[in-house]
């Protein structure tokens, strides 16, 4: 195999590894988010049960454990405890879901550029030779 072809194939391999690692990391974070949300729901149910025993009646708010709505909270309503962990994991998912594809694409383009350049130069030379009748 030619040197530039090896460079391009190795760049594609590294890009595939980066995409795989990014997908695994995102899957790990989403799994952690599901675990935290279920723990938050359990905590919410426990507090409702305790409030019912004490005679305080209030309805559960399903958005208390929803990652999307917790991320949007600002000011004095900042979450604490399990909800704060849900917010940090949700933000980490947002951060880690896009960068592997960008990095892999950049690596693939940079390692494939020399191959494409010399490929096109060879085609131009063939075209020139065909026009000149060689």
N, C-alpha and C positions, 0 to 999 in steps of 0.2 A: 504494500500500500504506500502511496505517496505521502510525503511529509505533511502537506496541507490537508489531505484527506484524514490522516490520523488526528491532526489538530481539531478538525471539525467534528469527527466522531467522538473524540474525548470531550469536547465542549458539549455535545448533545448528551453524552452520558452524565456529565456533571450537572447539566440542567435538569435531567430527569431525576437525579438523586435529590437535588434541591427541591423540586416540586413534590417528590414523595415525602421528604422530611417535613415540608410545610403542611402537607395534607395530614400527615400523622399528628403533627403538633396541634393543628386546628381540631382534629377529631378528639384528641386528648382533652383540650380545653372545653369543647362542647360537652364531653362526658362529665367533666368536673362541674360545669354549669348545671347540667341536669341533676347531679347529686346535690348541689347546693340548693337548687330550687325545691327539691323534695324535702330537704332538711328544713328549709324555711317554711314550707307548708305544714310540716309536722309541728314546728314551733308555734306557728299561727294557730293551729288546732288546739294545741296544749294551752295557749293563753286564753282562747275562747272558752275552753272547758273550765279553766280556773275562774274566769270571769262569771260564767254561768253558775258555778258553785257559790260564788260570793254574792250572787244576785244582781250583778251588773250585766245588763243586756246590751250587746252590740253585735252588729252583723260583721262577718269577715269581709275584708276587702281583698279581692283576688289580685289586684295590682300590687299588693305589698310584696309579692314574691316574683313578679314579672320583671325579667332582666331589662327589657326595652324601656319600660316605664321608670324603673329605678335609675337608669343611666341619665334620663332627662331631668331628674330632680336637681334643684339648685338651691343655694342659700341655706336657711335654717332647717330645711327638710332633708338634709343629707343623711343617707342611711347609715346604720351602725350594725355591728355584729355580722350575722350571716348575710344580711342585705348588702353590707359594704363589700364582702367577699364576692357576692354575685356581680356587683358593679365592676369590680376590678377584673374578674374573669371575662365579663362581657366586653370590656374595653380591650383586653388582651386578644380576644377572638377577632375583634375588628382590626386590630393591628396586625395579627399574624395571617389573616386570610388573603391579603393581596400581595405582600412583598415577595413571597417565593416565586410567583409567576413573573413579576417584573425582573427580579434578579436572574432567573433562569433564562428569560428572553434576552436579556442584555448579554449574558455569557454566551448564549448560542449565536447571537448576531456577531459579537466580537471575535469568536473563534471561527465562524463561518465566512466572515468577510474576506480574508485572504484567499480562501478557496474560490469564492465567487468571483473575485477580481481576476485571478489567473485563468479561471474557466472562461470568462468573457474575453480576456485578451487572446486566448487560443481561438475562440470563435471569430474574433475580428481578424486575426491573421489568416484563418481559413477563408474568410470572405474576401480579404484582399487578394489572396492567391487565386481564388476563383475568378475575380474580376480581371486580374492581370493575365490570366490564362496559364498559370504555372501548374 
